[in-house]
Amino acid sequence: MFQKYIRLIFPIVLLAAASPSAWACRYSVRDVGFVEIHPAPYRLRFFEEAIGSATRLQELLAVSRLALEGTNVVVEKGTERAERTEGTSGTDSPTVLLESPDPEIAPLAHSGPVDSWRFSPDTLASSKVRERYLERMLDIYAAILFVESVDARANEDAMAGIDSAIAQTKEYMTKIPKPVNAPPEAIAIPSDDSEEVLLWSLGVTDRTIPHVAVLFGRGRRIGEVLSGSDITAENLFEILSVVGLDCECGLDRSWMQGTCAPLRWDEETQERVAKALDFDPENPVAKMEISQILSQGGLGTRRSEGGDSDPFLGYSERSLTFEELDFETEDVETDRDSPSSASATVSIEPPEKEPSALARSFPAAPIPSNPESGSYFLGLGILISLGLSIFAVGFYILLRARRLEP
């Protein structure tokens, strides 16, 4: 009789033992990159007072909106001087203005006739490199945009670092939670003006040294743009390794929602992405789940604030001056004369070998700012519920067995 009930309880026990895998995150960082939670489009503005004709303005708006349909570039009418952001190619009265969602990137502006602008609506969201990315994004782990410089030797050194980082990532891909078909692919951008809009969106202006940026998902940039001597296998692999992590790994969620390049993302592309992934990035349920994941993390310190951001748990570090420190002690006069007695620690002497900015942004052992995540409580609740259920079933079986005894 008891063997019959044991066979009933055994599957429940197995379910309880296997339950942690059931509430593990089903998305990787690479997956999250394909989901648009908070759209941050580029804005193409036309100014009527500079164009001089309301009819001409409406024509430009209609043609541009049609050409940029299915992209992350929004066409708008600019009506106020306050909208003309500082740093617009030295002009106070632009006819057309392209603004990035990244406030640190100065807008592209043109003050002459619209027809003489060197860009067209088609080139704002499409180019050979971006078309190549859209073609390969679902197969490759990530794309490494290699911006070549006029220095051939520097280009060779940078390419050597890229090749080494790709080799490391290829080995690393055997250990990531979700498999990917192909390793990262390097896409070279020649030292000419063929990809001016793309480079502008990455904040690349100096072509005397090479640059490297990593894109994933919807053309999102992850990590910093590496330049010159910072382009090493170690620095690049630190960025690439994040792409393959589980989305519940404790990352600063801002790294998963980096600024996208101006890109065409139409319905055909959406359908292709949904078929290739094991979920639909446009599904409201998937967006809700990933939105909850993103809401659990903090935001790293931006470089504009003088700090280096850490992708893990919003950790950040920033150099402080003595004027910024507020020493609180019992003996005010004594402590003012002896700043070394303060509770804050200030490093005065630099290390023998200054690490790169990217290396500083990855501490060896970051301290979690909020170790009790939502997944932890969810898993604990599931285990408690299963334990109570097993206890209730066992108690019921015991009572039934005693009643059936002769």
C-alpha positions as CSV (number, residue, x, y, z in Angstrom):
1,M,0.0,0.0,0.0
2,F,2.8,2.4,0.9
3,Q,4.6,1.7,-2.3
4,K,1.6,3.1,-4.2
5,Y,1.8,6.3,-2.3
6,I,5.5,6.6,-2.6
7,R,5.2,6.5,-6.3
8,L,2.8,9.4,-6.0
9,I,5.1,11.5,-3.8
10,F,8.3,10.8,-5.8
11,P,7.5,13.0,-8.8
12,I,6.5,15.9,-6.5
13,V,9.9,15.6,-4.7
14,L,11.7,15.6,-8.0
15,L,9.8,18.7,-9.0
16,A,10.8,20.4,-5.8
17,A,14.5,19.5,-6.4
18,A,14.4,20.7,-10.0
19,S,12.5,23.9,-9.2
20,P,15.5,26.2,-9.1
21,S,16.1,25.7,-12.8
22,A,12.4,26.5,-13.5
23,W,12.7,30.0,-12.0
24,A,16.2,30.8,-13.5
25,C,16.2,33.6,-16.1
26,R,15.2,32.4,-19.5
27,Y,16.9,35.4,-21.2
28,S,20.6,36.2,-21.8
29,V,22.0,39.7,-22.1
30,R,22.2,39.1,-25.8
31,D,18.4,38.3,-25.8
32,V,17.6,41.5,-23.9
33,G,19.4,43.5,-26.5
34,F,16.7,42.6,-29.1
35,V,13.9,44.0,-26.9
36,E,12.9,47.7,-26.9
37,I,11.5,48.6,-23.5
38,H,12.0,52.4,-23.5
39,P,12.3,53.6,-27.1
40,A,14.9,56.4,-27.4
41,P,14.8,57.5,-31.1
42,Y,17.0,59.8,-33.0
43,R,15.1,63.1,-33.9
44,L,15.3,64.7,-37.3
45,R,14.0,68.3,-37.0
46,F,13.1,70.7,-39.8
47,F,12.8,74.4,-38.9
48,E,10.2,76.4,-40.7
49,E,11.7,79.9,-40.0
50,A,15.0,78.8,-41.6
51,I,13.3,77.0,-44.5
52,G,11.0,80.0,-45.2
53,S,8.0,78.2,-46.5
54,A,5.3,76.3,-44.6
55,T,4.4,74.3,-47.8
56,R,8.0,73.3,-48.3
57,L,8.2,72.3,-44.6
58,Q,5.2,70.0,-45.0
59,E,6.7,68.4,-48.1
60,L,10.0,67.7,-46.3
61,L,8.2,66.2,-43.3
62,A,6.1,63.9,-45.5
63,V,9.0,62.7,-47.6
64,S,11.3,62.1,-44.7
65,R,8.7,60.3,-42.6
66,L,8.0,57.9,-45.5
67,A,11.7,57.3,-46.1
68,L,12.4,56.7,-42.4
69,E,9.4,54.5,-41.7
70,G,10.4,51.4,-39.8
71,T,13.6,53.1,-38.4
72,N,14.5,54.5,-35.0
73,V,14.6,58.0,-36.5
74,V,11.6,60.3,-35.7
75,V,10.8,63.2,-38.0
76,E,9.6,66.3,-36.3
77,K,8.9,70.0,-36.9
78,G,11.3,72.3,-35.0
79,T,9.6,75.5,-33.9
80,E,11.7,76.9,-31.0
81,R,15.3,78.1,-30.8
82,A,15.5,76.3,-27.5
83,E,15.4,73.1,-29.4
84,R,18.6,73.9,-31.2
85,T,21.1,72.1,-29.0
86,E,24.5,73.7,-28.3
87,G,27.3,72.4,-30.5
88,T,25.6,72.3,-33.8
89,S,28.5,72.9,-36.2
90,G,28.8,76.6,-35.2
91,T,25.4,77.7,-36.5
92,D,22.6,79.5,-34.7
93,S,19.9,79.0,-37.3
94,P,20.0,75.4,-38.6
95,T,17.6,74.4,-41.3
96,V,17.7,70.7,-40.3
97,L,19.0,69.1,-37.2
98,L,19.7,65.4,-36.3
99,E,19.7,64.8,-32.5
100,S,21.0,61.6,-30.8
101,P,19.3,60.1,-27.8
102,D,22.7,60.3,-26.1
103,P,22.9,63.9,-24.7
104,E,26.7,63.7,-24.8
105,I,26.8,63.5,-28.6
106,A,26.5,66.9,-30.3
107,P,23.7,67.1,-33.0
108,L,24.4,67.1,-36.7
109,A,23.1,70.4,-38.2
110,H,22.9,72.1,-41.5
111,S,22.2,75.8,-42.0
112,G,21.9,76.0,-45.8
113,P,19.2,74.7,-48.2
114,V,18.0,71.3,-47.3
115,D,18.8,70.0,-50.8
116,S,22.5,70.8,-50.2
117,W,22.8,68.8,-47.0
118,R,25.3,66.0,-47.5
119,F,22.9,63.5,-45.9
120,S,19.6,62.2,-47.2
121,P,16.8,60.4,-45.2
122,D,17.9,57.1,-46.7
123,T,21.5,57.4,-45.5
124,L,20.5,58.4,-41.9
125,A,19.4,54.9,-41.0
126,S,21.1,52.7,-43.6
127,S,24.6,52.0,-44.9
128,K,26.7,49.1,-46.0
129,V,28.0,48.4,-42.5
130,R,24.6,48.6,-40.9
131,E,23.1,46.4,-43.6
132,R,25.9,43.9,-43.0
133,Y,25.1,43.9,-39.3
134,L,21.4,43.3,-39.9
135,E,22.3,40.4,-42.2
136,R,24.5,38.7,-39.6
137,M,23.2,39.8,-36.2
138,L,21.1,36.6,-35.6
139,D,24.0,34.2,-36.3
140,I,26.9,35.9,-34.6
141,Y,27.5,36.4,-30.9
142,A,28.1,40.2,-31.4
143,A,29.5,42.6,-34.0
144,I,32.9,44.3,-33.4
145,L,33.0,47.6,-35.4
146,F,36.6,48.3,-36.2
147,V,37.0,52.0,-37.2
148,E,40.3,52.1,-39.1
149,S,42.5,55.2,-38.7
150,V,45.0,56.8,-41.1
151,D,47.8,55.1,-39.0
152,A,48.5,51.7,-40.7
153,R,50.6,50.4,-37.8
154,A,48.0,51.3,-35.2
155,N,45.4,49.5,-37.3
156,E,47.5,46.4,-37.3
157,D,48.0,46.4,-33.5
158,A,44.3,47.0,-33.0
159,M,43.3,44.2,-35.3
160,A,45.7,41.8,-33.5
161,G,43.8,42.6,-30.2
162,I,40.5,42.0,-31.9
163,D,41.5,38.7,-33.3
164,S,42.8,37.5,-29.9
165,A,39.5,38.7,-28.2
166,I,37.5,36.8,-30.8
167,A,39.5,33.6,-30.1
168,Q,38.9,34.0,-26.4
169,T,35.2,34.6,-26.9
170,K,34.9,31.5,-29.1
171,E,36.2,29.4,-26.3
172,Y,34.1,31.2,-23.7
173,M,30.9,30.5,-25.8
174,T,31.1,26.8,-24.9
175,K,30.3,27.8,-21.3
176,I,27.5,30.4,-21.7
177,P,23.9,29.5,-20.7
178,K,22.4,30.0,-24.2
179,P,24.3,28.8,-27.3
180,V,25.0,31.1,-30.3
181,N,25.8,29.9,-33.8
182,A,28.9,31.9,-34.6
183,P,31.6,33.9,-32.7
184,P,31.8,37.7,-32.8
185,E,32.5,39.1,-36.3
186,A,34.7,42.1,-36.9
187,I,33.3,44.6,-39.4
188,A,35.9,47.1,-40.7
189,I,35.0,50.7,-41.3
190,P,37.5,52.3,-43.7
191,S,39.1,55.7,-42.9
192,D,36.9,57.7,-45.2
193,D,33.5,59.4,-45.0
194,S,31.4,56.4,-46.0
195,E,30.0,55.8,-42.5
196,E,29.8,59.3,-41.2
197,V,26.4,59.0,-39.6
198,L,27.2,55.7,-37.9
199,L,30.5,57.0,-36.5
200,W,28.7,60.2,-35.3
201,S,26.2,58.0,-33.4
202,L,29.1,56.2,-31.7
203,G,30.7,59.5,-30.7
204,V,33.8,58.8,-32.9
205,T,35.4,62.0,-34.2
206,D,39.2,61.5,-34.1
207,R,40.3,59.4,-37.1
208,T,44.0,59.7,-36.3
209,I,43.6,56.6,-34.0
210,P,41.6,53.4,-34.4
211,H,38.4,52.8,-32.5
212,V,36.4,49.7,-31.6
213,A,32.7,49.4,-30.6
214,V,30.7,46.3,-29.8
215,L,27.1,46.1,-31.1
216,F,24.5,43.4,-30.2
217,G,20.7,43.0,-30.4
218,R,19.0,46.0,-32.1
219,G,22.3,47.5,-33.0
220,R,22.9,48.5,-29.3
221,R,26.4,49.5,-28.2
222,I,27.6,47.7,-25.1
223,G,30.4,49.1,-23.0
224,E,32.7,52.0,-23.9
225,V,34.1,52.7,-27.3
226,L,37.8,51.7,-27.1
227,S,40.3,53.9,-28.7
228,G,44.0,53.7,-29.5
229,S,46.1,51.9,-27.0
230,D,43.0,50.8,-25.0
231,I,42.1,48.4,-27.9
232,T,43.6,45.2,-26.3
233,A,42.4,41.7,-26.2
234,E,41.8,41.9,-22.4
235,N,39.7,45.1,-22.6
236,L,37.6,43.9,-25.6
237,F,37.0,40.4,-24.1
238,E,35.7,42.0,-20.9
239,I,33.0,43.7,-23.0
240,L,32.3,40.7,-25.1
241,S,32.0,38.3,-22.1
242,V,29.0,40.4,-20.8
243,V,26.9,39.6,-23.9
244,G,26.8,35.9,-23.1
245,L,25.8,36.2,-19.5
246,D,22.5,35.3,-17.9
247,C,20.3,38.4,-17.5
248,E,20.0,37.7,-13.7
249,C,23.8,37.8,-13.2
250,G,23.8,41.0,-11.2
251,L,24.7,43.3,-14.1
252,D,24.0,47.0,-14.2
253,R,20.9,46.9,-16.3
254,S,21.9,50.1,-18.2
255,W,24.5,48.0,-20.0
256,M,21.7,45.9,-21.5
257,Q,19.8,48.9,-22.8
258,G,22.6,50.9,-24.4
259,T,22.1,53.5,-27.2
260,C,21.2,51.9,-30.5
261,A,22.7,53.0,-33.8
262,P,20.4,54.6,-36.3
263,L,19.0,51.5,-37.9
264,R,16.1,50.2,-40.0
265,W,14.0,47.8,-37.9
266,D,10.9,47.1,-40.0
267,E,8.2,44.4,-39.7
268,E,10.2,42.0,-41.9
269,T,13.2,42.3,-39.6
270,Q,11.0,41.8,-36.5
271,E,9.5,38.6,-38.0
272,R,13.0,37.3,-38.8
273,V,14.2,37.9,-35.3
274,A,11.1,36.3,-33.7
275,K,11.7,33.1,-35.8
276,A,15.4,32.9,-34.9
277,L,15.0,33.5,-31.2
278,D,13.1,31.3,-28.8
279,F,10.8,34.2,-28.0
280,D,9.2,37.2,-29.7
281,P,10.9,40.4,-28.7
282,E,7.7,42.3,-29.7
283,N,5.5,40.2,-27.4
284,P,4.0,42.3,-24.6
285,V,4.6,39.4,-22.1
286,A,8.3,39.2,-23.0
287,K,8.6,43.0,-22.7
288,M,7.0,42.9,-19.3
289,E,9.3,40.1,-18.1
290,I,12.4,41.9,-19.3
291,S,11.2,45.2,-18.0
292,Q,10.9,43.7,-14.5
293,I,14.5,42.3,-14.9
294,L,15.8,45.7,-15.9
295,S,14.0,47.5,-13.1
296,Q,16.0,45.4,-10.5
297,G,19.4,46.9,-11.3
298,G,20.9,50.3,-10.6
299,L,22.5,52.7,-13.1
300,G,26.3,53.1,-13.3
301,T,28.0,56.4,-13.1
302,R,28.4,58.1,-16.5
303,R,31.8,59.2,-17.7
304,S,30.4,62.7,-17.9
305,E,30.2,62.7,-14.1
306,G,33.8,61.9,-13.9
307,G,33.6,58.2,-13.0
308,D,34.0,54.8,-14.6
309,S,30.9,52.7,-14.7
310,D,30.8,49.1,-13.7
311,P,28.3,46.9,-15.4
312,F,27.9,44.8,-12.2
313,L,25.3,46.0,-9.7
314,G,25.7,49.7,-10.5
315,Y,29.1,49.8,-8.8
316,S,31.1,52.9,-9.7
317,E,34.3,54.6,-8.6
318,R,35.3,58.3,-8.9
319,S,38.3,60.2,-7.9
320,L,37.7,62.7,-5.1
321,T,39.5,65.9,-4.2
322,F,40.0,67.0,-0.6
323,E,37.5,69.9,-1.2
324,E,34.8,67.3,-1.9
325,L,35.3,65.4,1.3
326,D,33.2,66.3,4.3
327,F,35.1,65.1,7.4
328,E,32.9,64.5,10.4
329,T,34.7,64.1,13.7
330,E,34.3,64.8,17.3
331,D,37.2,67.2,17.5
332,V,36.7,69.6,14.6
333,E,39.9,71.6,15.0
334,T,42.1,68.5,15.2
335,D,40.5,66.7,12.3
336,R,40.7,69.7,10.0
337,D,44.5,69.7,10.5
338,S,44.7,65.9,10.0
339,P,42.7,64.7,7.0
340,S,44.1,61.3,7.3
341,S,41.9,60.7,10.4
342,A,38.8,60.9,8.3
343,S,36.6,57.9,7.6
344,A,37.0,58.3,3.8
345,T,40.0,56.8,2.0
346,V,41.7,58.9,-0.6
347,S,44.4,57.4,-2.9
348,I,47.1,60.1,-3.4
349,E,49.8,58.2,-5.1
350,P,48.9,56.5,-8.4
351,P,49.7,52.8,-8.9
352,E,53.0,51.9,-10.6
353,K,51.2,51.0,-13.8
354,E,47.9,52.8,-14.4
355,P,45.3,50.3,-15.6
356,S,43.0,51.2,-18.5
357,A,39.7,52.9,-17.9
358,L,37.8,49.7,-18.9
359,A,39.9,47.5,-16.6
360,R,39.1,49.8,-13.7
361,S,35.4,49.5,-14.4
362,F,35.5,45.7,-13.7
363,P,36.6,45.2,-10.0
364,A,37.7,41.8,-9.1
365,A,35.1,41.3,-6.5
366,P,32.2,43.8,-6.6
367,I,30.1,44.0,-3.5
368,P,26.4,43.6,-4.3
369,S,24.3,46.6,-3.5
370,N,21.1,44.6,-3.4
371,P,21.7,40.9,-3.1
372,E,18.1,40.1,-2.4
373,S,16.7,40.2,-5.9
374,G,13.1,39.4,-7.0
375,S,14.2,36.0,-8.3
376,Y,15.5,35.1,-4.8
377,F,12.2,35.7,-3.2
378,L,10.3,34.1,-6.0
379,G,12.4,30.9,-5.7
380,L,12.0,31.0,-1.9
381,G,8.3,31.3,-2.2
382,I,8.1,28.4,-4.6
383,L,10.2,26.1,-2.3
384,I,8.1,27.0,0.7
385,S,4.9,26.3,-1.3
386,L,6.2,22.9,-2.5
387,G,7.3,22.0,1.0
388,L,3.9,22.7,2.4
389,S,2.2,20.8,-0.4
390,I,4.5,17.7,0.2
391,F,3.8,17.9,3.9
392,A,0.0,18.0,3.3
393,V,0.1,15.1,0.8
394,G,2.2,13.0,3.2
395,F,-0.1,13.7,6.1
396,Y,-3.1,12.8,4.1
397,I,-1.5,9.6,2.9
398,L,-0.6,8.7,6.5
399,L,-4.2,9.2,7.6
400,R,-5.6,7.1,4.7
401,A,-3.1,4.3,5.4
402,R,-4.1,4.1,9.1
403,R,-7.8,3.9,8.2
404,L,-7.2,1.1,5.7
405,E,-5.2,-1.0,8.2
406,P,-7.2,-4.2,9.3
